[in-house]
Amino acid sequence: MSAKSPNPFSAEASFGMGYQMGGQPAAGGAAPAAPAAPDAGPLELVFDVTEADFEARVLEPSLDVPVLLDCWAPWCGPCRSLGPVLEKVVTSLGGRVLLAKINTDEAPNISAALRIRSIPLVVLFIGGRPVDQFVGALPEGQIRQFLDKHLSKLAPPGSPVDDLRKAAAEATDPGEAEALLREVLSVDPAHAATLMDLAERAIAGGNLAEAAKLLERVKPEARGDRHPALVKRIELAKNRPPGDAPAFAARIAANAKDFEARFGLAALQVYEGDFGAAFDQLLEVVLRDKDPAPEGWRERARRQLVEWFAVCPDAEAVSRGRRYLGMYLN
């Protein structure tokens, strides 16, 4: 980064305000012209970056293709498990997104600019600025969902199947969305993503038998991480936990450290599909209970959260839950 230009990561910068090339804000929403990048040879899909080449290898390329920035450190165990998953996802997308990896221990200025509090942190850059992020070692399926919501807006018109799935995702009427997905299956009866889309909608609608039938049709080699997560959600939805939600809530109101009641309420909330509320209950257990015993409430809550993170369909709720879990455990 040139010493003559302000750092594009200013102290005031944040998500929503945007970082701009050369430190200049875009006028009227238009991106400023990028300076010519040095000739670095063929474009790599996965590469390491430093503070010295960050602008040339992350900000400038993101004007043309989205760039994921993997913020990691050698001492971070979850970073080591997340890295190969990110590489697999990016490689499978064939150049629709790039993956830059930065060691936060060696990049204090960028770490400060991104206000990194916990790693792994993954930031998506589009148009020379960060547009979204997630914290924690998400499973492959949730990483793909995270990228899909952005790539679907950027991708040129694709095959009829792609167009139908996109229209279904944007449809506000559930019946119309299902009809569009069924039309995909009339073109490609074994389309794995569509079968799982329909299964997820069936689970949300309480039609568990139909969801199970749809999942059985997905070929084993096409199942990925999403398939077992949907199977687990069917299992959770089939078995209503014991207890009464208002009674559990009353017990918690009377005693915030009634951890048994918090577990009971969280289980009922997951049964109803409200994962975010369930995460909040168990995060309160982690925050309030200081007993480090392996079978204590704190560790039980941590294990249950990790299990539910893997099956929750809401990537934002999972990212928030992982972030707070990391904060409360440290």
C-alpha positions in Angstrom: 0.0 0.0 0.0 1.5 3.3 -1.0 2.5 5.7 1.8 1.1 8.6 -0.4 -2.5 7.2 -0.2 -4.6 6.9 3.0 -5.0 3.4 4.2 -8.3 1.9 2.7 -8.9 0.4 6.2 -9.4 3.6 8.2 -10.1 3.6 11.9 -13.6 4.7 11.1 -14.3 2.0 8.6 -16.8 -0.7 9.3 -19.1 -3.1 7.6 -21.9 -1.0 6.0 -19.7 2.1 5.7 -17.4 0.3 3.3 -13.7 0.3 2.5 -12.7 1.9 -0.8 -9.7 1.6 -3.0 -7.1 4.2 -2.3 -9.1 5.4 0.8 -11.5 7.5 -1.3 -15.3 6.9 -0.7 -17.3 6.0 -3.8 -19.5 8.9 -5.0 -23.1 8.1 -5.8 -22.5 4.4 -5.3 -19.9 4.2 -8.1 -16.6 2.4 -7.4 -13.5 4.6 -8.1 -11.2 3.6 -10.8 -8.6 1.1 -9.7 -4.9 1.7 -10.3 -3.2 -0.7 -12.6 -2.1 -3.8 -10.8 1.3 -5.3 -11.5 1.5 -8.3 -13.7 1.4 -11.2 -11.3 1.0 -14.0 -13.9 -2.0 -16.4 -14.0 -4.6 -15.8 -11.4 -4.6 -18.3 -8.5 -7.7 -19.5 -6.8 -6.1 -19.9 -3.4 -3.1 -17.8 -2.2 -1.5 -16.2 0.8 -1.4 -12.4 1.2 0.4 -10.0 3.5 -0.1 -6.3 4.4 2.3 -5.4 1.6 0.3 -6.9 -1.2 -3.1 -6.8 0.3 -4.4 -4.0 -2.0 -3.1 -5.6 -5.1 -4.2 -9.2 -4.3 -7.5 -8.6 -2.4 -9.0 -5.2 -3.1 -8.1 -4.8 -6.7 -9.1 -8.4 -7.8 -12.4 -8.0 -5.9 -13.5 -5.4 -8.4 -13.8 -8.2 -11.0 -14.4 -11.4 -8.9 -15.4 -11.9 -5.2 -12.5 -12.5 -2.9 -12.8 -14.4 0.4 -10.3 -13.3 3.0 -9.5 -16.1 5.5 -8.0 -14.5 8.7 -6.1 -17.2 10.6 -3.1 -17.7 12.9 -0.8 -20.7 13.4 -1.9 -21.3 17.0 -5.7 -21.4 16.1 -7.0 -25.0 16.0 -10.4 -24.1 14.3 -8.5 -22.2 11.7 -6.6 -25.3 10.7 -9.9 -27.3 10.3 -11.6 -24.4 8.4 -8.8 -23.8 5.9 -9.2 -27.0 3.8 -13.0 -26.7 3.7 -12.7 -23.1 2.3 -10.2 -24.3 -0.3 -12.5 -27.2 -1.3 -15.5 -24.9 -1.7 -13.6 -22.2 -3.6 -11.9 -24.7 -5.9 -15.2 -26.3 -6.7 -16.6 -23.0 -7.8 -14.1 -22.8 -10.7 -13.0 -19.2 -10.5 -16.3 -17.6 -9.4 -14.6 -16.6 -6.1 -11.0 -16.4 -4.9 -9.6 -17.3 -1.5 -6.9 -15.1 0.1 -5.3 -16.3 3.4 -3.7 -13.8 5.8 -1.8 -14.6 9.0 -3.3 -12.1 11.5 -0.2 -12.4 13.7 1.8 -10.9 10.8 -0.8 -8.3 9.8 -1.6 -6.1 12.8 -2.8 -3.1 10.7 -5.3 -5.1 8.8 -6.4 -7.0 11.9 -7.0 -3.6 13.6 -8.9 -2.2 10.6 -11.1 -5.3 10.4 -11.6 -5.1 14.2 -10.8 -8.7 14.6 -11.8 -10.0 18.0 -12.0 -13.8 17.3 -10.6 -16.1 14.6 -11.1 -17.8 12.3 -12.8 -14.8 10.6 -13.8 -14.9 7.0 -14.6 -11.7 5.1 -16.1 -11.5 1.6 -14.8 -8.6 -0.6 -16.8 -7.5 -3.6 -16.2 -4.3 -5.6 -13.2 -3.3 -3.5 -14.9 -3.4 -0.1 -16.0 -6.0 2.5 -19.7 -6.9 2.1 -20.2 -9.8 4.6 -18.4 -12.0 7.1 -18.7 -15.0 9.4 -16.8 -16.1 12.4 -15.9 -19.7 13.3 -15.3 -23.0 11.5 -18.6 -23.3 9.6 -19.3 -26.6 7.9 -19.1 -26.8 4.1 -22.9 -26.6 3.5 -23.2 -23.3 5.5 -20.2 -21.8 3.7 -21.8 -22.6 0.4 -25.0 -20.9 1.6 -23.0 -17.9 2.7 -21.5 -17.6 -0.8 -24.6 -18.5 -2.7 -26.6 -15.5 -1.4 -23.9 -13.2 -2.9 -22.9 -15.2 -6.0 -26.5 -15.6 -7.1 -26.7 -11.8 -7.5 -23.5 -11.7 -9.6 -23.8 -14.7 -11.8 -24.9 -14.3 -15.4 -28.0 -16.1 -16.6 -27.3 -19.8 -16.3 -29.0 -23.1 -17.2 -32.8 -23.4 -16.9 -32.2 -25.4 -13.7 -30.2 -22.5 -12.2 -32.8 -20.0 -13.3 -35.6 -22.0 -11.8 -33.8 -22.5 -8.5 -33.0 -18.8 -8.3 -36.7 -17.9 -9.0 -37.8 -20.3 -6.3 -35.4 -18.8 -3.8 -36.8 -15.3 -4.6 -40.5 -16.3 -4.6 -42.6 -15.0 -1.7 -45.4 -17.5 -2.2 -44.3 -21.0 -0.8 -46.6 -22.7 -3.3 -45.0 -21.0 -6.2 -41.5 -21.7 -4.9 -42.3 -25.4 -4.5 -43.8 -25.5 -8.0 -40.6 -24.0 -9.5 -38.5 -26.6 -7.6 -40.7 -29.4 -8.9 -40.2 -28.1 -12.4 -36.4 -28.4 -11.8 -37.0 -32.1 -11.0 -39.0 -32.6 -14.2 -35.8 -31.5 -16.0 -33.3 -33.3 -13.7 -35.0 -35.8 -11.4 -31.8 -36.4 -9.5 -30.8 -32.8 -9.0 -29.3 -33.1 -5.4 -29.5 -29.4 -4.4 -33.2 -29.2 -5.5 -34.1 -32.4 -3.7 -32.6 -30.9 -0.5 -34.3 -27.5 -1.1 -37.7 -29.3 -1.3 -36.8 -31.4 1.8 -35.9 -28.3 3.8 -39.2 -26.7 2.8 -41.1 -29.9 3.8 -39.4 -29.9 7.2 -40.3 -26.3 7.8 -43.9 -27.2 6.9 -44.0 -30.2 9.2 -44.2 -32.8 6.3 -41.4 -35.0 7.7 -42.3 -38.1 5.8 -42.1 -36.3 2.5 -38.8 -34.7 3.5 -37.4 -38.1 4.3 -38.5 -39.5 0.9 -36.8 -36.6 -0.9 -33.6 -37.1 1.0 -33.6 -40.8 0.1 -33.5 -39.8 -3.5 -30.2 -37.9 -3.2 -27.3 -39.9 -4.5 -24.7 -40.6 -1.8 -21.9 -39.0 -3.7 -23.9 -35.7 -4.0 -25.0 -35.4 -0.3 -22.2 -33.3 1.2 -22.7 -31.8 4.6 -26.2 -30.5 4.0 -27.8 -34.0 3.7 -26.9 -35.3 7.2 -27.9 -32.0 8.7 -31.4 -32.3 7.2 -31.7 -35.9 8.3 -30.8 -34.7 11.9 -33.4 -32.0 11.7 -36.1 -34.5 10.8 -35.0 -36.6 13.8 -35.2 -33.5 16.0 -38.6 -32.5 14.6 -40.0 -36.1 15.1 -39.2 -36.3 18.8 -40.8 -33.5 20.9 -38.8 -33.0 24.1 -40.7 -33.3 27.4 -41.8 -30.2 29.3 -43.8 -27.0 28.9 -42.2 -23.9 27.4 -44.1 -21.3 29.5 -43.3 -23.3 32.7 -39.6 -23.4 31.8 -39.7 -19.6 31.0 -41.3 -18.9 34.4 -38.6 -20.9 36.2 -35.9 -19.0 34.3 -37.5 -15.7 35.2 -37.5 -16.7 38.9 -33.9 -18.0 38.8 -31.6 -17.1 35.9 -29.3 -19.9 36.9 -31.9 -22.6 36.5 -29.8 -24.3 33.9 -32.1 -27.4 33.7 -35.0 -25.1 32.7 -32.8 -23.4 30.1 -31.9 -26.7 28.6 -35.5 -27.8 28.5 -36.7 -24.6 26.9 -33.8 -24.7 24.3 -34.7 -28.2 23.3 -38.4 -27.2 22.8 -37.2 -24.2 20.7 -35.1 -26.4 18.5 -38.1 -28.7 18.1 -40.1 -25.7 16.9 -37.3 -24.7 14.6 -36.3 -21.5 16.5 -32.5 -22.3 16.7 -31.6 -18.7 17.4 -33.6 -18.6 20.6 -32.2 -22.0 21.6 -28.7 -20.8 21.1 -29.4 -17.8 23.4 -30.6 -20.0 26.2 -27.5 -22.2 26.1 -25.1 -19.3 25.7 -26.6 -17.9 28.9 -25.6 -21.2 30.6 -22.0 -20.9 29.2 -21.8 -17.3 30.4 -23.3 -17.9 33.9 -21.8 -21.3 34.9 -18.1 -21.2 35.7 -17.7 -24.9 36.6 -15.1 -26.3 34.3 -16.0 -29.9 35.1 -16.4 -32.1 31.9 -19.9 -33.0 32.9 -20.9 -29.6 34.3 -23.6 -27.4 32.8 -21.1 -25.2 31.0 -19.4 -28.0 29.1 -22.8 -29.7 28.4 -24.1 -26.5 26.9 -20.9 -26.0 24.8 -21.3 -29.6 23.3 -25.0 -29.1 22.6 -24.4 -25.8 20.9 -21.7 -27.3 18.6 -24.1 -30.2 17.7 -26.9 -27.7 16.9 -24.6 -25.4 15.0 -24.1 -28.2 12.5 -27.8 -28.7 11.7 -29.1 -25.1 12.0 -30.3 -23.8 8.6 -29.7 -20.1 9.5 -26.0 -19.3 8.7 -26.3 -15.9 10.4 -27.6 -17.4 13.6 -24.8 -20.0 13.6 -22.2 -17.3 13.0 -23.6 -15.2 15.9 -23.7 -18.2 18.1 -20.2 -19.3 17.4 -18.9 -15.7 17.9 -20.5 -15.4 21.4 -19.5 -18.9 22.4 -15.9 -18.1 21.6 -16.2 -14.8 23.6 -17.8 -16.5 26.7 -15.3 -19.4 26.7 -12.3 -17.1 26.7 
